[in-house]
């Protein structure tokens, strides 16, 4: 049974592309996931200017940066995020909950811009967004509807640049 307080969107998620965790220390997080679960190798990126542009946070133009690590686990990407500078949904998560599950994402929509519009029209606005070297991303205010989990989508994910490093090297 669907409660009538949950917005009914005309969105069908074709896949779960990513599961993401916020961590205090990226290397420690990668070591823990590798040691306990055998996840790796990790592709490490710095999301900061000049490659990171068009940043928004809670509806305002805003400066923030982060390091992240990506690893494939079957068909699903695992992401670890370490916030660097400026308030963000990542720093909020660390302040309110500590390290842990932050968001799930789908990068397989035919028209991610239409998905953004659908979520916003349903009253779940973009709470953070940006553009990393041509890869646009949007996080939606879905924590109340998805038991504390944020939903993300992105466009042009296949054009992500080469990582700054692979871990372990």
Residue pairs with C-beta under 8 A, 6 or more apart in sequence:
2 8
6 145
7 122
7 123
7 124
7 145
8 122
9 118
9 119
9 122
10 118
11 115
11 118
11 119
13 106
14 106
14 108
14 109
15 75
15 106
15 108
16 76
16 104
16 105
16 106
17 76
17 77
17 105
17 106
17 107
17 108
17 157
18 76
18 77
18 78
18 79
18 103
18 104
18 105
18 106
18 107
18 152
19 76
19 77
19 78
19 79
19 101
19 104
19 105
20 78
20 79
20 80
20 81
20 101
20 102
20 103
20 104
20 105
20 152
21 29
21 78
21 79
21 80
21 81
21 99
21 100
21 101
21 102
22 80
22 81
22 82
22 83
22 90
22 93
22 94
22 99
22 100
22 102
23 29
23 80
23 81
23 82
23 99
24 82
24 94
24 99
25 82
26 44
26 67
26 68
26 69
26 80
26 82
27 167
29 69
29 80
29 82
29 99
30 40
30 42
30 69
30 71
30 80
30 167
33 39
33 40
33 71
33 78
33 80
34 40
34 42
34 168
39 71
39 73
39 78
40 71
40 167
40 168
41 71
41 166
41 167
41 168
42 69
42 70
42 71
42 80
42 166
42 167
43 69
43 70
43 71
43 163
43 166
44 67
44 68
44 69
44 163
44 164
44 165
44 166
44 167
45 67
45 68
45 69
45 70
45 132
45 160
45 161
45 163
45 164
46 65
46 66
46 67
46 84
46 164
47 65
47 66
47 67
47 68
47 130
47 132
48 65
48 66
48 84
48 85
49 65
51 132
51 133
51 161
52 65
52 130
52 131
52 132
52 133
53 130
53 131
54 129
54 130
54 131
54 136
55 61
55 62
55 63
55 64
55 128
55 129
55 130
56 62
56 126
56 128
56 129
56 130
57 64
57 86
57 87
57 88
57 89
57 127
57 128
58 127
58 128
59 125
59 126
59 127
62 86
62 87
62 88
63 85
63 86
64 83
64 84
64 85
64 86
64 87
64 88
64 90
64 91
64 128
65 83
65 84
65 85
65 86
66 81
66 82
66 83
66 84
66 88
66 90
67 81
67 82
67 84
68 79
68 80
68 81
68 82
69 79
69 80
69 167
70 77
70 78
70 79
70 163
71 77
71 78
72 78
81 90
81 102
82 90
83 90
83 91
83 94
88 128
89 102
89 127
89 128
89 139
89 150
90 102
93 100
93 102
97 148
101 149
102 149
102 150
103 139
103 149
103 150
103 151
103 152
104 146
104 149
104 150
104 151
104 152
105 151
105 152
105 153
105 154
106 151
106 152
106 153
107 153
107 154
107 157
109 115
109 153
112 136
112 138
112 153
112 154
112 155
113 155
115 153
116 126
116 138
116 153
119 125
119 126
119 140
119 142
119 151
120 126
124 140
124 141
124 142
124 145
125 140
125 141
126 138
126 139
126 140
126 141
127 139
127 140
127 141
127 150
128 138
128 139
129 136
129 137
129 138
129 139
130 136
130 137
131 137
132 160
133 159
133 160
133 161
134 156
134 159
135 154
135 155
135 156
135 157
135 159
135 160
136 154
136 155
136 156
137 152
137 153
137 154
137 155
138 152
138 153
138 154
139 150
139 151
139 152
140 150
140 151
140 152
140 153
141 150
142 149
142 150
142 151
143 149
143 150
